[in-house]
Amino acid sequence: MPNKPPKSNRPKIGFKIDPFLLGIDFCHMLDREKPRLDFDDRPLEVEWHLRSNTGMMGVIPIWRVWDIVEGREMKMIRDNLAREIEQTSTAVPEPPENPPEGDCK
């Protein structure tokens, strides 16, 4: 392929040092492009397009998620659920002293 990028002269790094985001990924942004020919890289004059990845994405940062989880409304929900669990839970029953006789002996 004539328009293949040249090999990089950058040193190879044994571990990943890219920036990272901690949060919830909720979208990837795409672009519309016309298809291109391999030999001269010019767009074709056609009535359709290709969706290409822009490399951008939407992320809800973890501190925003934490604000919601630890917020007043969620605390009320958690407290109500804990109260319901306490009210509906029963002590583990003790096994009977004389279990019923079965058919198998």
PEPEMO-V847415 format. One line per field, one symbol per residue. ss: DSSP state (H for helix, E for strand, C for the rest). phi: phi as a letter, one per 20 degrees, with the letter a starting at -180 (. if undefined). A space follows every 10 residues. Layout:
# PEPEMO-V847415
ss=???
phi=???
This chain:
# PEPEMO-V847415
ss=CCCCCCCCCC CCCCCCCCCC CCEEEEEEEE EEECCECCCC CCECCCCCCE EEEEEEEEEE EHHHHHHHHC CHHHHHHHHH HHHHHHHHCC CCCCCCCCCC CCCCC
phi=.fefffffef fedfcecffc cdrdfcaced cdcffcefec mefeececbd ecfendbece ffffffgffe ffffffffff fffffffefc fffefffdff fdfec
